[in-house]
Amino acid sequence: ETDLQPGDRLLLSSDGLTKPVESAQLAVALARADSPAGAVADLIALANAAGGPDNITAVVAFATPA
């Protein structure tokens, strides 16, 4: 359990994303995305550009104001 603040972004992914893509690149992609779906598309593109050596799974959620 965790407390989220508006603007927080959550990423749940497989190692098919986190092994070929550096954490800093993941953070930049998440920060600049306009929507969770856009973030997922950008993250999968990054993994594929890095060779896509494994299955790539990503789920992104944005925290919004209550």
N, CA, C and O atoms as CSV, one atom per row, in Angstrom:
chain,resi,resn,atom,element,x,y,z
A,1,GLU,N,N,0.839,-1.164,0.000
A,1,GLU,CA,C,0.000,0.000,0.000
A,1,GLU,C,C,0.891,1.236,0.000
A,1,GLU,O,O,1.942,1.271,0.640
A,2,THR,N,N,0.441,2.245,-0.735
A,2,THR,CA,C,1.212,3.482,-0.804
A,2,THR,C,C,0.272,4.666,-1.001
A,2,THR,O,O,-0.826,4.512,-1.536
A,3,ASP,N,N,0.695,5.815,-0.579
A,3,ASP,CA,C,-0.058,7.038,-0.810
A,3,ASP,C,C,0.460,7.682,-2.088
A,3,ASP,O,O,1.662,7.897,-2.242
A,4,LEU,N,N,-0.441,7.983,-2.989
A,4,LEU,CA,C,-0.071,8.630,-4.240
A,4,LEU,C,C,-0.491,10.082,-4.219
A,4,LEU,O,O,-1.479,10.457,-3.587
A,5,GLN,N,N,0.269,10.878,-4.913
A,5,GLN,CA,C,-0.014,12.294,-5.062
A,5,GLN,C,C,-0.411,12.556,-6.505
A,5,GLN,O,O,0.044,11.846,-7.402
A,6,PRO,N,N,-1.255,13.569,-6.753
A,6,PRO,CA,C,-1.573,13.904,-8.141
A,6,PRO,C,C,-0.285,14.100,-8.942
A,6,PRO,O,O,0.644,14.777,-8.499
A,7,GLY,N,N,-0.251,13.508,-10.103
A,7,GLY,CA,C,0.931,13.595,-10.955
A,7,GLY,C,C,1.850,12.392,-10.857
A,7,GLY,O,O,2.695,12.189,-11.729
A,8,ASP,N,N,1.698,11.577,-9.796
A,8,ASP,CA,C,2.505,10.360,-9.689
A,8,ASP,C,C,2.155,9.421,-10.834
A,8,ASP,O,O,1.019,9.393,-11.307
A,9,ARG,N,N,3.138,8.662,-11.265
A,9,ARG,CA,C,2.945,7.698,-12.339
A,9,ARG,C,C,3.489,6.352,-11.882
A,9,ARG,O,O,4.584,6.256,-11.328
A,10,LEU,N,N,2.701,5.325,-12.128
A,10,LEU,CA,C,3.085,3.977,-11.727
A,10,LEU,C,C,3.377,3.140,-12.964
A,10,LEU,O,O,2.671,3.230,-13.968
A,11,LEU,N,N,4.412,2.332,-12.882
A,11,LEU,CA,C,4.775,1.437,-13.974
A,11,LEU,C,C,4.904,0.029,-13.429
A,11,LEU,O,O,5.635,-0.213,-12.468
A,12,LEU,N,N,4.194,-0.889,-14.043
A,12,LEU,CA,C,4.336,-2.318,-13.777
A,12,LEU,C,C,4.785,-2.922,-15.095
A,12,LEU,O,O,4.103,-2.790,-16.111
A,13,SER,N,N,5.942,-3.590,-15.077
A,13,SER,CA,C,6.463,-4.089,-16.352
A,13,SER,C,C,7.237,-5.381,-16.176
A,13,SER,O,O,7.621,-5.771,-15.073
A,14,SER,N,N,7.446,-6.021,-17.305
A,14,SER,CA,C,8.274,-7.222,-17.337
A,14,SER,C,C,9.729,-6.820,-17.562
A,14,SER,O,O,10.037,-5.667,-17.864
A,15,ASP,N,N,10.604,-7.792,-17.407
A,15,ASP,CA,C,12.024,-7.515,-17.634
A,15,ASP,C,C,12.329,-7.300,-19.115
A,15,ASP,O,O,13.432,-6.880,-19.465
A,16,GLY,N,N,11.373,-7.580,-19.976
A,16,GLY,CA,C,11.547,-7.268,-21.395
A,16,GLY,C,C,11.624,-5.773,-21.639
A,16,GLY,O,O,12.103,-5.329,-22.682
A,17,LEU,N,N,11.150,-4.998,-20.674
A,17,LEU,CA,C,11.274,-3.539,-20.736
A,17,LEU,C,C,12.447,-3.063,-19.904
A,17,LEU,O,O,13.246,-2.250,-20.369
A,18,THR,N,N,12.562,-3.555,-18.681
A,18,THR,CA,C,13.549,-3.000,-17.754
A,18,THR,C,C,14.982,-3.467,-17.991
A,18,THR,O,O,15.922,-2.800,-17.559
A,19,LYS,N,N,15.165,-4.589,-18.663
A,19,LYS,CA,C,16.549,-5.004,-18.947
A,19,LYS,C,C,17.187,-4.179,-20.064
A,19,LYS,O,O,18.320,-3.726,-19.898
A,20,PRO,N,N,16.509,-3.963,-21.196
A,20,PRO,CA,C,17.178,-3.214,-22.266
A,20,PRO,C,C,17.096,-1.695,-22.142
A,20,PRO,O,O,17.843,-0.981,-22.810
A,21,VAL,N,N,16.190,-1.189,-21.289
A,21,VAL,CA,C,15.993,0.263,-21.188
A,21,VAL,C,C,16.431,0.728,-19.798
A,21,VAL,O,O,15.981,0.187,-18.787
A,22,GLU,N,N,17.303,1.723,-19.752
A,22,GLU,CA,C,17.806,2.236,-18.477
A,22,GLU,C,C,16.709,2.954,-17.698
A,22,GLU,O,O,15.777,3.507,-18.281
A,23,SER,N,N,16.833,2.936,-16.377
A,23,SER,CA,C,15.850,3.567,-15.493
A,23,SER,C,C,15.631,5.031,-15.821
A,23,SER,O,O,14.500,5.515,-15.779
A,24,ALA,N,N,16.698,5.740,-16.146
A,24,ALA,CA,C,16.573,7.165,-16.480
A,24,ALA,C,C,15.717,7.360,-17.726
A,24,ALA,O,O,14.929,8.303,-17.792
A,25,GLN,N,N,15.862,6.481,-18.711
A,25,GLN,CA,C,15.050,6.565,-19.922
A,25,GLN,C,C,13.581,6.277,-19.602
A,25,GLN,O,O,12.685,6.922,-20.146
A,26,LEU,N,N,13.341,5.316,-18.726
A,26,LEU,CA,C,11.976,5.003,-18.319
A,26,LEU,C,C,11.342,6.213,-17.648
A,26,LEU,O,O,10.197,6.557,-17.939
A,27,ALA,N,N,12.076,6.856,-16.757
A,27,ALA,CA,C,11.560,8.013,-16.025
A,27,ALA,C,C,11.224,9.158,-16.981
A,27,ALA,O,O,10.186,9.803,-16.831
A,28,VAL,N,N,12.079,9.412,-17.946
A,28,VAL,CA,C,11.827,10.490,-18.913
A,28,VAL,C,C,10.575,10.186,-19.729
A,28,VAL,O,O,9.729,11.060,-19.917
A,29,ALA,N,N,10.453,8.959,-20.213
A,29,ALA,CA,C,9.282,8.587,-21.012
A,29,ALA,C,C,7.995,8.726,-20.203
A,29,ALA,O,O,6.985,9.208,-20.716
A,30,LEU,N,N,8.031,8.304,-18.942
A,30,LEU,CA,C,6.847,8.422,-18.092
A,30,LEU,C,C,6.506,9.889,-17.819
A,30,LEU,O,O,5.334,10.267,-17.828
A,31,ALA,N,N,7.513,10.702,-17.580
A,31,ALA,CA,C,7.286,12.111,-17.245
A,31,ALA,C,C,6.710,12.904,-18.411
A,31,ALA,O,O,5.900,13.806,-18.199
A,32,ARG,N,N,7.105,12.590,-19.620
A,32,ARG,CA,C,6.655,13.394,-20.757
A,32,ARG,C,C,5.369,12.876,-21.411
A,32,ARG,O,O,4.817,13.539,-22.290
A,33,ALA,N,N,4.899,11.731,-21.004
A,33,ALA,CA,C,3.698,11.157,-21.617
A,33,ALA,C,C,2.448,11.936,-21.222
A,33,ALA,O,O,2.324,12.396,-20.087
A,34,ASP,N,N,1.530,12.077,-22.166
A,34,ASP,CA,C,0.272,12.774,-21.921
A,34,ASP,C,C,-0.807,11.856,-21.359
A,34,ASP,O,O,-1.787,12.328,-20.782
A,35,SER,N,N,-0.630,10.549,-21.527
A,35,SER,CA,C,-1.639,9.596,-21.076
A,35,SER,C,C,-0.954,8.274,-20.761
A,35,SER,O,O,0.157,8.028,-21.229
A,36,PRO,N,N,-1.597,7.425,-19.978
A,36,PRO,CA,C,-1.021,6.104,-19.724
A,36,PRO,C,C,-0.805,5.306,-21.019
A,36,PRO,O,O,0.223,4.649,-21.180
A,37,ALA,N,N,-1.766,5.364,-21.929
A,37,ALA,CA,C,-1.609,4.633,-23.190
A,37,ALA,C,C,-0.422,5.159,-23.995
A,37,ALA,O,O,0.321,4.383,-24.596
A,38,GLY,N,N,-0.250,6.474,-24.001
A,38,GLY,CA,C,0.894,7.061,-24.690
A,38,GLY,C,C,2.204,6.644,-24.059
A,38,GLY,O,O,3.184,6.384,-24.758
A,39,ALA,N,N,2.223,6.579,-22.725
A,39,ALA,CA,C,3.426,6.140,-22.020
A,39,ALA,C,C,3.770,4.710,-22.390
A,39,ALA,O,O,4.930,4.397,-22.656
A,40,VAL,N,N,2.770,3.840,-22.409
A,40,VAL,CA,C,3.008,2.433,-22.766
A,40,VAL,C,C,3.579,2.344,-24.177
A,40,VAL,O,O,4.546,1.619,-24.411
A,41,ALA,N,N,2.992,3.072,-25.112
A,41,ALA,CA,C,3.491,3.035,-26.496
A,41,ALA,C,C,4.947,3.501,-26.571
A,41,ALA,O,O,5.764,2.891,-27.260
A,42,ASP,N,N,5.265,4.579,-25.862
A,42,ASP,CA,C,6.641,5.090,-25.862
A,42,ASP,C,C,7.607,4.092,-25.230
A,42,ASP,O,O,8.706,3.883,-25.743
A,43,LEU,N,N,7.203,3.477,-24.122
A,43,LEU,CA,C,8.071,2.524,-23.428
A,43,LEU,C,C,8.331,1.285,-24.286
A,43,LEU,O,O,9.460,0.798,-24.354
A,44,ILE,N,N,7.297,0.785,-24.931
A,44,ILE,CA,C,7.483,-0.387,-25.794
A,44,ILE,C,C,8.367,-0.037,-26.980
A,44,ILE,O,O,9.188,-0.851,-27.404
A,45,ALA,N,N,8.209,1.163,-27.519
A,45,ALA,CA,C,9.082,1.599,-28.619
A,45,ALA,C,C,10.536,1.672,-28.165
A,45,ALA,O,O,11.439,1.286,-28.908
A,46,LEU,N,N,10.767,2.169,-26.941
A,46,LEU,CA,C,12.137,2.215,-26.417
A,46,LEU,C,C,12.739,0.820,-26.304
A,46,LEU,O,O,13.888,0.604,-26.688
A,47,ALA,N,N,11.966,-0.125,-25.780
A,47,ALA,CA,C,12.469,-1.492,-25.628
A,47,ALA,C,C,12.747,-2.124,-26.985
A,47,ALA,O,O,13.760,-2.802,-27.158
A,48,ASN,N,N,11.862,-1.909,-27.938
A,48,ASN,CA,C,12.097,-2.452,-29.276
A,48,ASN,C,C,13.315,-1.821,-29.928
A,48,ASN,O,O,14.075,-2.509,-30.608
A,49,ALA,N,N,13.513,-0.525,-29.732
A,49,ALA,CA,C,14.685,0.153,-30.290
A,49,ALA,C,C,15.980,-0.361,-29.673
A,49,ALA,O,O,17.041,-0.311,-30.295
A,50,ALA,N,N,15.876,-0.859,-28.436
A,50,ALA,CA,C,17.049,-1.415,-27.751
A,50,ALA,C,C,17.242,-2.892,-28.087
A,50,ALA,O,O,18.068,-3.561,-27.466
A,51,GLY,N,N,16.502,-3.400,-29.045
A,51,GLY,CA,C,16.680,-4.779,-29.482
A,51,GLY,C,C,15.522,-5.693,-29.132
A,51,GLY,O,O,15.407,-6.776,-29.705
A,52,GLY,N,N,14.659,-5.290,-28.210
A,52,GLY,CA,C,13.498,-6.096,-27.839
A,52,GLY,C,C,13.814,-7.563,-27.671
A,52,GLY,O,O,13.205,-8.399,-28.339
A,53,PRO,N,N,14.768,-7.911,-26.779
A,53,PRO,CA,C,15.228,-9.288,-26.682
A,53,PRO,C,C,14.242,-10.260,-26.020
A,53,PRO,O,O,14.471,-11.469,-26.039
A,54,ASP,N,N,13.161,-9.756,-25.441
A,54,ASP,CA,C,12.232,-10.602,-24.695
A,54,ASP,C,C,10.833,-10.026,-24.855
A,54,ASP,O,O,10.664,-8.942,-25.414
A,55,ASN,N,N,9.829,-10.748,-24.364
A,55,ASN,CA,C,8.471,-10.203,-24.367
A,55,ASN,C,C,8.454,-8.905,-23.579
A,55,ASN,O,O,9.088,-8.800,-22.529
A,56,ILE,N,N,7.726,-7.913,-24.087
A,56,ILE,CA,C,7.672,-6.598,-23.452
A,56,ILE,C,C,6.251,-6.372,-22.951
A,56,ILE,O,O,5.299,-6.349,-23.731
A,57,THR,N,N,6.125,-6.206,-21.646
A,57,THR,CA,C,4.829,-5.933,-21.038
A,57,THR,C,C,4.956,-4.679,-20.195
A,57,THR,O,O,5.915,-4.525,-19.438
A,58,ALA,N,N,3.977,-3.773,-20.326
A,58,ALA,CA,C,3.985,-2.550,-19.524
A,58,ALA,C,C,2.553,-2.134,-19.238
A,58,ALA,O,O,1.699,-2.129,-20.124
A,59,VAL,N,N,2.313,-1.788,-17.988
A,59,VAL,CA,C,1.041,-1.219,-17.540
A,59,VAL,C,C,1.389,0.087,-16.829
A,59,VAL,O,O,2.238,0.107,-15.937
A,60,VAL,N,N,0.733,1.173,-17.227
A,60,VAL,CA,C,1.007,2.483,-16.645
A,60,VAL,C,C,-0.287,3.064,-16.090
A,60,VAL,O,O,-1.344,2.964,-16.713
A,61,ALA,N,N,-0.192,3.667,-14.921
A,61,ALA,CA,C,-1.326,4.383,-14.325
A,61,ALA,C,C,-0.852,5.753,-13.874
A,61,ALA,O,O,0.260,5.908,-13.371
A,62,PHE,N,N,-1.710,6.740,-14.063
A,62,PHE,CA,C,-1.452,8.096,-13.606
A,62,PHE,C,C,-2.358,8.383,-12.424
A,62,PHE,O,O,-3.556,8.110,-12.488
A,63,ALA,N,N,-1.812,8.925,-11.349
A,63,ALA,CA,C,-2.620,9.357,-10.213
A,63,ALA,C,C,-3.246,10.703,-10.562
A,63,ALA,O,O,-2.574,11.590,-11.087
A,64,THR,N,N,-4.525,10.848,-10.269
A,64,THR,CA,C,-5.227,12.093,-10.564
A,64,THR,C,C,-5.784,12.681,-9.282
A,64,THR,O,O,-5.927,11.970,-8.287
A,65,PRO,N,N,-6.098,13.957,-9.288
A,65,PRO,CA,C,-6.684,14.566,-8.079
A,65,PRO,C,C,-7.994,13.902,-7.709
A,65,PRO,O,O,-8.747,13.470,-8.581
A,66,ALA,N,N,-8.262,13.820,-6.435
A,66,ALA,CA,C,-9.502,13.188,-5.962
A,66,ALA,C,C,-10.700,14.054,-6.234
A,66,ALA,O,O,-11.823,13.676,-5.901
